[in-house]
């Protein structure tokens, strides 16, 4: 029995609770930030398009900044919040999320939502990458050329909510997988060997499998 299995048996003898995203947090839409507003320094900011072109599971630094005077009028993500792109040109990127774990508040553009919640931020960000999340999200996507998910519908998606200790253990395991994958990618880039490329692809499939397993707790609950 794994450590997570033991924790679930001890702390969730009746199984892990599933709640809606709205049940365990609050979604606030960003506003007013455009690419033309970017500056070389100032208050950190995230534009919704950067979430699927630049950021990964989490971020401690922003790619861009905005002038303090403008930032004062913009909605902010606080450390621990998620920033979620709710508009994209394809189904895959819509609702891609990044956990903001930097040290200060950052400004967020429209077509993105700030999710303030009571969970481990990395746990939630990893959950947004799972097949379980993606299968629920598909029901709420609207539009043809531009894909959207409303904040109301995003809040209806269900998420497993185990005790914080279990969330932290899942994050620890997935962080280790992510670190190993990044190391292999760096090694592949340096050596450009076919064997490493095959190993990386195998590692990614393994990582996806474990992430889906860890964050579904044995089955889907719609």
N, C-alpha and C positions, 0 to 999 in steps of 0.2 A: 504494500500500500504506500503510495506517495505521500509526501508531506501535505499536499493540498487535500488529498483524500482523507487523511487523518483530521485535518482542520475542519473539513466539511462535516465529517462524522461527529466531531465534538461540538462544533458551533452551530451546525445547521442540520440537526437530526431529522427534521421533516423536509429537508431539501432547501435549496437556495430560492429566496424570494425574487420574483420578477415584478418590476414596476415600470411605469412609463418614464420617459426622459423628463416630462413636465412634473412628475411626482417628486423627483429628487433634485430638481434644479429650476432655474429660470432662464429663458431665452430672450435676449434683447438684441434687436437689430441694430447694426452699425449705421453710420450716417455720414454724408457730406465729404468723404475723403475721395479725391480723384488723383490719378497719376501725375497730373500737372502740379499738384500740391507738394510733391516730394522735395525735400531739401537735403543738403549734405550732412546736416546735424540737427539736433533738436530733440523732440519727443519721438520715441519709436512708434512705428505704425505698421499695420498689416493690411494690405489691399487684398480683396477676396481672390483675385487671380493668382496671387503669389502662393496661395495655400496649396494649389496643385501643380505649380511650376517650380517652387523653390523649397518649401518646407516639408519636413518629414513628420514623424510622430510627435515630436516636441521641439520647442525652441527656447533658447535663453537670450538670444539676440535677434533684433529685427534687421531685415535687409535694408529698409528704408526709414526715413524720418520725416517729420512734419514740423513746421514752425510752432513754437509754444502758443502763440496767440490763436492759431487755428485749432490746435489740439484742445484748447480750453473749451471749444464749442462742440467737440466730437465725443461720441460715446467711447467708453474705454473697456478694455479687458484687463482684469486684475491678475496678479500671479495666481496660478492654479485654475484659471478659466480656460475653456476651449474656445477657439475661433473656428467657425464652420463656414465654408463656402456653400451657399445655398443656390447658386447659379453657375451653370457650366454649359459647354457645348456638347457634352456627352453624359451618359448615365453614370459612368464610372466615377468621374470627378465631382459630380454634384454631391454635396454633403461630406466632402473630404474635410478632415479636421486636424488641427494642430493644437497641442496642449501648450499654453504659454506658461513657462516656468521661470521667466526672468525675474528681475528684482523690482521692477516698477510697472506702473500702469502703462498701457499702450493704446493708441487710437486705432479704431477699426472702421473700415469702409462699409458703405451700403452693399447689399447683396452678400453680406456675411452676418452671421449671428454670433453673439457672445453667449456662451453657456456657463453660467455660474451655478455651481452644484455642491453637493455634500460628499462627493466620492473622491477617490484617488485620481488626479487628473490624467496620469499616464494610463491607468486602467480604462478610463472612459475613451481616451484617444485610441488605444488598442482595440477596444470594442467596436469603434467605428470602422475598423478595417476588416471585421469578420464577415463571413458569409451570412450569418444570422442577421446582422444589421443590414447588409446589402439586400437580402431577400425581403425584408420589411420595407426598406426605403423605396423599392421599385413600385409599390402600390401607390405612392404619393407623388411620383414625378409627373409634372405637367409640362406642356410645351413641346415643340417640334425642333426648330433650329436652336432655340435656347431652352435648356432644361432647368426646371426650378422645383424646389420643395419649400413649401411655406413653413413658417415657424410653428404654426398651429399643428400641421401634420407631422413635422419633425418631433414635436413634443409628444405625439401619440405612440412613437416607437418604443418598444419594450426592451429593457435592459436587465440582465441578472444583477442583483444587488446583494452579494455576500458581505459578511462583516469585513471591516477595513483590513484586518490582519490577512485575510484570504486575498483581498485585492492586492495588497502589497507583495505577497508571495508570487502571485501571477505576474505582476509587473517585473519582479526580480528575474523570473525565468525568461520572460520575453525580452527583457533588456539584454540578458546574456546571449540569447539567440541573435538579437540585432547586432550586438558587438562582434560576434563571431562572423556574421555575414559581412559586416563592413570590413573586417580585417581580410577576409577572403577576396572581396572586391578590390581592395587596395593591392593585394598580392597579384591578382589577375591583371590589373592595370599595369603593374610594374613588369610582369613577365610575359603576358600575352600568350599563355599556353592553353591548348585545347582541353587538356585534362583538368586544369583549374576551372575552366568555364563550365565543364560538365559537373564538377563538384559543386560549384556555386549554384547551378540550376537545381541540383539535388537538395542542397541546403535550403534554398528558398521554398521548395515544395514541402520539405520537412517543417520549416518554420511556419508556413501557412497552415499546415495540418494541426500542429500543436496549438497555434493561436486560436484556431476555430474550436478545437476540442476544449481548451482551457476556459474559453469564454462562452461556451454553450452549456457547460455543466451537464453533458450527457444527452442533450436533446433540445429541440426547439419548442418554445411555448408562445404561441400566438394568442 
